[in-house]
């Protein structure tokens, strides 16, 4: 993910499943923001809850949320209610940023709760959806997008902003990562190295 130029990711349930030591090792390797506003170890957040990104005069706040796992987490790790975490952070982020994004593999039920119960965010980039078809949901409020699983698609969302840098409209396109996209040489080399191990 470092080689791919990520700005941020939200910690998912599978990321935490390996236990706190492995999770902390992966966090230390990341050269981008790894986020969760509701994953704790011994009562303290494991990662930063959000990051602020400035691009082209626009300030974007990205809040990371972790979905509760169906099975037990390794000892010491706990996931609190993502809706409550969003209710805590979104108002603060709304004051700091032009655009507020929620990032997390939460699944459709939690996403609907966020849209219904958390005012003030503009956009949710979701996951945890087994259907690999790209989707965009407009619930007469924040935009919610998915691009399936397994990295088969690249989601491209374009926001139109007003003079105050607030979103007024958006469009979404899912690009199938088929053979017409050339492999990045650095990433291809990494894959070969890991495949040989």
C-alpha positions in Angstrom: 0.0 0.0 0.0 3.0 2.3 0.5 4.0 1.7 -3.1 0.5 2.5 -4.3 0.5 6.0 -2.8 -2.4 5.7 -0.3 -3.3 8.7 1.8 -5.3 6.8 4.4 -6.9 3.5 5.3 -9.3 2.4 8.0 -8.4 -0.6 10.1 -10.7 -3.5 9.3 -11.6 -6.5 11.5 -9.2 -8.8 9.6 -6.4 -6.3 10.2 -6.9 -6.6 13.9 -7.4 -10.4 13.9 -3.7 -11.1 14.0 -3.4 -9.5 17.4 -2.0 -6.3 18.8 1.7 -7.0 18.2 1.2 -7.8 14.5 -1.2 -4.8 14.1 1.4 -2.4 15.7 4.1 -3.8 13.4 1.9 -3.1 10.3 1.1 0.4 11.6 4.8 1.1 12.0 5.4 0.1 8.4 2.7 2.3 6.9 3.8 5.6 5.3 0.2 6.8 5.2 -2.4 7.4 7.8 -3.9 4.2 9.3 -7.1 5.2 11.1 -9.7 3.9 13.5 -11.8 6.0 15.8 -13.2 3.0 17.6 -10.6 0.2 17.9 -8.9 0.2 21.3 -6.2 -1.8 23.1 -6.5 -1.7 26.8 -9.0 1.2 26.5 -6.8 3.4 24.3 -7.2 4.0 20.6 -4.8 1.8 18.6 -4.4 4.4 15.8 -5.3 8.0 15.0 -9.0 8.4 14.6 -8.7 10.8 11.6 -6.3 12.7 9.3 -6.6 16.0 7.7 -5.5 16.3 4.0 -5.0 19.5 2.2 -5.1 19.5 -1.6 -5.5 22.4 -4.0 -6.8 24.8 -1.3 -9.4 22.2 -0.1 -9.2 20.7 3.4 -10.5 17.1 3.6 -11.0 15.3 7.0 -10.9 11.5 6.8 -12.4 9.6 9.7 -11.6 5.9 10.0 -14.1 3.4 11.5 -13.7 -0.3 12.2 -16.7 -2.6 12.0 -17.4 -4.9 15.0 -16.2 -8.5 14.3 -18.6 -11.4 14.3 -16.0 -13.5 16.2 -13.9 -12.6 19.2 -10.9 -10.3 18.9 -7.5 -11.1 20.3 -7.1 -10.3 24.0 -7.0 -6.6 24.9 -8.5 -5.4 21.6 -12.1 -4.0 21.5 -14.3 -2.4 18.9 -16.8 0.2 20.1 -19.9 1.3 18.3 -18.8 3.0 15.0 -22.0 5.1 14.9 -21.2 6.6 18.4 -17.6 7.2 17.3 -18.7 9.1 14.2 -21.2 11.1 16.3 -18.3 12.1 18.5 -15.8 13.1 15.8 -17.9 14.3 12.8 -19.0 17.6 14.4 -15.4 18.5 15.3 -14.2 17.6 11.8 -17.0 19.6 10.2 -15.5 22.7 11.9 -12.0 21.9 10.6 -12.6 20.7 7.0 -14.4 21.6 3.8 -15.2 17.9 3.1 -15.7 15.2 5.7 -15.1 11.6 4.6 -15.8 8.4 6.5 -13.7 5.4 5.6 -14.4 1.9 6.7 -15.5 -1.6 5.7 -18.7 -1.4 7.7 -21.3 -3.1 5.5 -24.7 -1.8 4.3 -26.5 -2.0 7.7 -24.0 0.2 9.6 -23.6 2.5 6.6 -27.4 3.1 6.6 -27.2 3.9 10.4 -24.4 6.3 9.8 -26.3 8.1 7.1 -29.5 8.3 9.3 -27.9 9.1 12.6 -24.7 11.1 11.9 -25.3 14.5 10.3 -22.4 16.5 8.9 -20.3 14.1 6.8 -20.3 14.4 3.0 -19.0 11.1 1.8 -18.6 7.5 2.9 -16.1 5.1 1.2 -17.4 1.7 2.2 -16.4 -1.9 2.1 -17.4 -5.2 3.6 -19.7 -5.8 0.7 -19.5 -9.3 -0.8 -21.0 -8.2 -4.1 -18.1 -7.2 -6.3 -20.2 -4.8 -8.4 -19.4 -1.2 -8.0 -22.2 0.8 -6.4 -23.1 4.3 -5.4 -25.9 5.1 -3.0 -27.4 8.5 -2.7 -29.6 8.5 0.4 -30.5 12.2 -0.1 -27.6 13.1 2.0 -24.0 11.9 2.0 -22.7 9.9 -1.0 -21.9 6.2 -0.2 -19.6 4.3 -2.6 -18.3 0.8 -2.8 -16.1 -0.9 -5.4 -16.6 -4.5 -4.3 -13.8 -6.6 -2.9 -10.5 -8.1 -4.0 -9.2 -5.0 -5.7 -10.9 -5.7 -8.9 -12.0 -2.1 -9.4 -10.7 1.3 -8.8 -13.3 3.8 -7.7 -13.1 7.3 -9.0 -15.3 9.9 -7.4 -15.4 13.5 -8.7 -16.9 16.2 -6.5 -18.1 19.5 -7.7 -17.5 22.2 -5.1 -19.0 25.6 -4.5 -17.0 28.8 -3.8 -16.6 27.7 -0.1 -15.2 24.3 -1.2 -18.3 22.5 -0.1 -19.6 19.6 -2.2 -22.6 20.4 -4.4 -22.6 17.3 -6.6 -20.6 14.2 -7.4 -20.2 11.5 -9.9 -18.7 8.0 -9.5 -17.0 5.7 -11.9 -15.7 2.2 -11.3 -12.8 1.2 -13.5 -12.3 -2.5 -13.9 -8.6 -3.3 -13.3 -8.3 -5.5 -16.3 -5.3 -6.3 -18.5 -5.6 -2.9 -20.2 -4.0 -1.4 -17.1 -0.3 -2.0 -17.0 1.2 -3.3 -13.8 3.3 -0.8 -11.9 6.9 -2.2 -12.0 7.6 -1.6 -8.3 4.3 -3.3 -7.2 4.9 -6.2 -9.6 8.3 -6.7 -8.1 6.9 -6.7 -4.6 4.3 -9.3 -5.6 7.0 -11.5 -7.1 9.1 -11.3 -4.0 6.2 -12.2 -1.7 5.1 -14.9 -4.0 8.5 -16.5 -3.8 8.4 -16.7 0.0 
